[in-house]
Amino acid sequence: MAHGPRYKVPRRRRREGKTNYYKRYVMVLSGKPRLVVRKTNKYIWVQVIKAKPEGDVTVAAAHSRELVKKYGWLGGTKNTSAAYLTGLLAALRALKAGVNYAVLDIGLHRPVKGARVFAALKGALDAGLEVPYSEEILPDESRIRGEHIAKYAALLAQENPELYERRFSLYLKRGLQPEKLPEHFEEVKNKILEEYRDVLERVKAEEAVQ
C-alpha cells in the first residue's frame, strides 16, 4: 500500500469505485449537462444532470424498472434492449425540460464497443438529444432490437427444449416468447414515442427552422 509524506488518501467515492473525479472535473468545467448512464446487476439508470455550485441538479431521469411498470416491457431490465429504451425515455424527458445537448458520462464503466452504456446513448441520440460520440462505439440495430436473443432462443427451442425453458424462464414467466423479443421491443418503443409525440414534433420543427 502506498504511503509517505506526499501520499494522499483518495476520496471515499473513488476508493469505493463510484467516481472518477478527474473525468468529472473536466465535464463540469465544460458547463454542459451530463448524460449519466449507470448499470447495476439488475437495472439500467439514465439521468441528465446539470452541475450547480450547490450540487448536481437532475433535469430528467429514467430507470429500466419503469419500462416494466409503465410500458409493459416483458424482457430483461439490464440487457441492451432495455438500456436503449431507458436512454430513449430519459432523453425525451430532457428534451421536454428544454435540454437539447449533453455530454456522455459513463462513470467508471469500461468504454467497450457496443456496451450497454452505449446502447443507452443510442436511445438518447434517436430521441433527438445531441451528444458528441463516435459512430463505431454504438451497438448495431439488430442487437438493440434483441434479434440475437430471438435467433438463439429459436435454435435452442428446437435442439434442447429443456434448456430453453431454463434459460428463458424469466421471459416465459412474464408471458413473452423470447423469439418474439424484436417485435415486443418495437411495440414498447412505439408506446414511449407516442407518449412524447409532442416533444418529437417540436424538435423536428426546431431542426427545420435551423
C-alpha positions in Angstrom: 0.0 0.0 0.0 1.3 3.5 -0.9 2.5 5.7 2.0 4.8 8.5 2.7 4.6 12.3 3.4 3.3 13.0 -0.1 0.7 10.3 -0.2 -2.9 11.5 -0.3 -5.7 9.1 0.5 -8.2 9.0 -2.4 -11.7 10.4 -1.8 -14.2 7.9 -0.4 -16.3 7.6 -3.7 -13.1 7.0 -5.6 -12.0 4.3 -3.2 -15.4 2.7 -3.5 -15.1 2.7 -7.3 -18.0 5.1 -7.8 -16.5 8.4 -9.1 -13.6 9.3 -11.3 -13.0 12.8 -10.1 -10.7 13.9 -12.9 -13.2 13.0 -15.6 -16.0 14.6 -13.5 -13.9 17.8 -13.2 -13.4 18.0 -16.9 -17.1 17.5 -17.7 -18.2 20.0 -15.0 -15.7 22.6 -16.5 -17.4 22.2 -19.9 -20.5 23.8 -18.4 -22.7 21.3 -20.3 -25.4 19.0 -18.9 -24.2 15.4 -18.5 -26.0 12.3 -19.8 -25.2 10.0 -16.9 -25.5 6.2 -17.6 -25.2 3.7 -14.8 -25.9 0.0 -14.7 -26.3 -2.5 -11.8 -26.7 -6.3 -11.8 -30.5 -5.8 -12.4 -31.2 -2.4 -13.9 -30.1 0.5 -16.1 -30.4 4.1 -14.9 -30.1 7.1 -17.1 -30.1 10.8 -15.9 -29.5 14.2 -17.5 -27.7 16.3 -14.8 -26.6 19.9 -14.6 -23.7 20.8 -12.3 -24.5 23.7 -10.0 -22.4 25.4 -7.3 -24.7 24.0 -4.6 -24.6 20.5 -6.2 -25.8 18.4 -9.1 -29.4 19.0 -10.3 -31.2 16.2 -12.1 -33.1 17.6 -15.0 -34.6 14.3 -16.2 -34.2 10.6 -15.4 -35.4 7.2 -16.4 -35.0 3.8 -14.8 -35.3 0.5 -16.6 -37.8 -0.7 -13.9 -40.2 1.9 -15.4 -40.2 0.0 -18.7 -42.0 -2.9 -16.9 -44.3 -0.9 -14.7 -45.4 1.8 -17.1 -44.9 0.5 -20.6 -45.5 -3.3 -20.3 -41.9 -4.4 -21.0 -41.6 -8.1 -20.6 -37.9 -8.5 -21.4 -34.9 -8.2 -19.1 -34.3 -4.9 -17.3 -30.5 -4.9 -17.7 -29.9 -6.0 -21.3 -29.0 -4.0 -24.4 -32.7 -3.5 -25.5 -33.6 -2.2 -22.0 -30.6 0.1 -22.0 -31.7 1.6 -25.3 -35.3 2.2 -24.2 -34.2 3.7 -20.9 -31.9 6.1 -22.7 -34.7 7.0 -25.2 -37.1 7.7 -22.3 -34.6 9.8 -20.3 -33.6 11.9 -23.4 -37.3 12.6 -24.3 -37.8 13.8 -20.8 -34.7 16.0 -21.0 -35.9 17.5 -24.3 -39.3 18.2 -22.7 -37.4 20.1 -20.0 -35.6 22.2 -22.6 -32.2 20.4 -22.6 -31.1 19.7 -26.2 -27.4 19.0 -25.6 -25.4 16.8 -23.2 -22.0 15.1 -22.8 -21.8 11.4 -22.0 -20.8 10.4 -18.5 -20.4 6.6 -18.1 -18.5 6.9 -14.8 -16.2 4.0 -14.1 -17.8 1.7 -16.7 -15.4 0.4 -19.3 -15.9 2.0 -22.7 -16.3 -1.3 -24.6 -17.6 -1.1 -28.2 -21.3 -2.0 -28.3 -21.7 -2.0 -24.5 -25.0 -1.4 -22.8 -24.0 2.1 -21.8 -23.6 2.9 -25.5 -27.0 1.4 -26.2 -28.4 3.9 -23.8 -26.5 6.6 -25.7 -28.0 5.4 -29.0 -31.5 5.7 -27.5 -30.8 9.2 -26.4 -29.5 10.1 -29.9 -32.5 8.6 -31.6 -34.7 10.7 -29.3 -33.1 13.8 -30.7 -30.7 14.7 -27.9 -27.4 16.0 -29.2 -24.4 14.2 -27.7 -20.8 14.0 -29.0 -19.9 10.4 -29.9 -18.0 8.2 -32.3 -20.2 6.0 -34.6 -18.1 2.9 -34.1 -18.9 2.6 -30.4 -22.6 2.1 -30.8 -24.2 -1.4 -30.9 -25.9 -2.3 -34.2 -29.7 -2.1 -34.7 -30.1 -5.9 -34.7 -28.5 -6.2 -31.3 -30.5 -3.3 -29.9 -33.8 -5.0 -31.0 -32.7 -8.3 -29.4 -32.5 -10.2 -32.7 -29.5 -12.2 -31.5 -31.5 -13.4 -28.4 -34.5 -14.3 -30.6 -32.4 -16.4 -33.0 -30.6 -18.2 -30.2 -34.0 -18.9 -28.4 -35.5 -20.3 -31.6 -32.5 -22.6 -32.2 -32.5 -23.7 -28.5 -36.2 -24.4 -28.6 -35.7 -26.9 -31.4 -32.5 -28.5 -30.2 -32.9 -28.5 -26.4 -36.4 -27.6 -25.1 -35.5 -28.3 -21.5 -32.5 -25.9 -21.6 -34.7 -23.4 -23.5 -37.2 -23.5 -20.6 -34.4 -22.9 -18.1 -32.5 -20.2 -19.9 -35.6 -18.1 -20.7 -37.7 -18.9 -17.7 -38.0 -15.2 -16.8 -39.3 -14.3 -20.3 -41.7 -17.2 -20.3 -42.9 -16.4 -16.8 -43.8 -12.9 -17.9 -45.6 -14.2 -20.9 -43.1 -13.4 -23.6 -41.7 -15.9 -26.1 -38.0 -14.8 -26.5 -38.3 -15.5 -30.2 -40.7 -12.5 -30.4 -38.4 -10.1 -28.5 -37.7 -7.8 -31.5 -41.4 -7.3 -32.2 -42.1 -6.6 -28.5 -39.2 -4.2 -28.4 -40.7 -2.2 -31.3 -44.1 -2.3 -29.5 -42.7 -0.8 -26.3 -40.5 1.7 -28.2 -43.6 3.0 -30.1 -45.5 3.4 -26.8 -42.8 5.6 -25.5 -42.6 7.7 -28.7 -46.3 8.1 -28.8 -46.4 9.4 -25.3 -43.8 12.1 -26.2 -45.0 12.8 -29.7 -45.5 16.5 -29.0 -41.8 16.7 -27.9 -40.6 15.0 -31.0 -42.7 17.2 -33.2 -41.3 20.3 -31.5 -37.7 19.1 -32.0 -38.4 18.4 -35.7 -39.9 21.9 -36.1 -36.8 23.5 -34.5 -34.5 21.5 -36.7 -36.4 22.5 -39.8 -36.1 26.2 -38.9 -32.3 25.8 -38.4 
